Amino acid sequence: MSLTESRHDRIPGLAASEPGRSHRLLPPSAAFAGSAAVFASLYVAAGAPTPLLVVFEQQWHFPAWVLTVAFASYALGLLAALLVAGSLSDHIGRRPVLVGSLLVELGAMVMFVFAPDIGWVIAARTVQGIATGAATSAFSASVVEHAPERHKKLGTIITSIAPAGGLGLGALLTGAAVQFSGHATAIVFTALTVIMVVGTGVAAFSAETVSRRPGATSALVPRVSVPRAARREFLAGIPVHMAAWMLAGLFMGLAPTIIRDLLGLHSGLLNGATAFVEPAAAAVAGLFLGRLTSRRAVFVGGTGVLLGTAVIEAGVATGMLSLLWVGGVIGGVGFGASFSGAIRTIAPLVQPHQRAGLFASIYLVAYLSFGVPAIIAGLLIAPVGLQGTVLGYGVAILVAATLGLVTQYRVNARG
């Protein structure tokens, strides 16, 4: 019996109606690695526009608040897709959801390549968000389910660090393209188009990991799904996710504007590198702090977000880029530890067929925190000023991080 066939027997979601496909499926290890890489590539694509937005602002001369709308339209599209399709793969299978989502993502990349104005960019960001939202919970579940038994913990860690790591890497690579090329948009999004074509193939030829279940139509009714066994931990994690993802939104949404308007520096590479610092630190922390117990990781992470935000506030107030970077590293470590720890705490509490719905609920909180405050900040820049807006944003993060630590302490004390 081949390795692929034995995997077919062990995974309940591999449909018996597909025996003719089994010899064409990727080996389990390749499906695991490929799914993880494609999942991360979705977020590389999501982070890629960050250094380009200030370039578009200079080219097309739109108001500063439109820039934050262009940034946050991705998060709003993602939220809409999570609400509608977040648990769909629990019913119709992971593979059809992933293939469909990646094809939509492919369309968004093409829209970016040919965008003639900011309206097209906002539309492309929205379509990209819809694709990512539809795929995120399915990918999160698929990566864990494809992971070999000895690497299940690694699969869970990957699902928690891929979003942050991808966002940072996308911003860094695009920043380099802006710095060293006059055709950054075409270069970046043509390359991402090719990656999405390959990713669609990976999803199409990876084994299905769940059995089809009735209720797909009702699953499309917008709602969040948190199984009873996970509700206490889910509620306790809300302020933790809020603080971490608001900090990510600050770096990804406003860092290039801060660099240009507050610090007076004009460099695509510097914009990309600054946006890279916080999510990259988050990804590294999520990977290397995986040895901590999940609860301790949340405590360490919440403290890191708190301290990192305070240092960032000092950097913005004094106009020191070095403090902005140091705060980004500290806060990023906090992000990675807290988000990874929270997911490791809650994921084992549910059954496999409930995972996609649960992940959809977690990312709903995350992306509300990522996108909505950025839009509010953009609207406040004109009346309050950029520095006042950023400082106020930081205070909101500090409040959420403090509440998160208190909540986690109380849950831990109750056992």
Salt bridges, closest charged atoms under 4 A:
ASP9 OD1 - HIS8 ND1 3.94
GLU18 OE2 - ARG21 NE 3.97
GLU18 OE1 - ARG95 NH2 2.71
GLU57 OE1 - ARG260 NH2 3.03
ASP90 OD1 - ARG94 NH1 2.76
GLU145 OE2 - ARG94 NH2 2.71
GLU145 OE2 - ARG355 NH1 3.43
GLU233 OE2 - ARG295 NH2 2.50
ASP261 OD1 - ARG260 NE 2.79
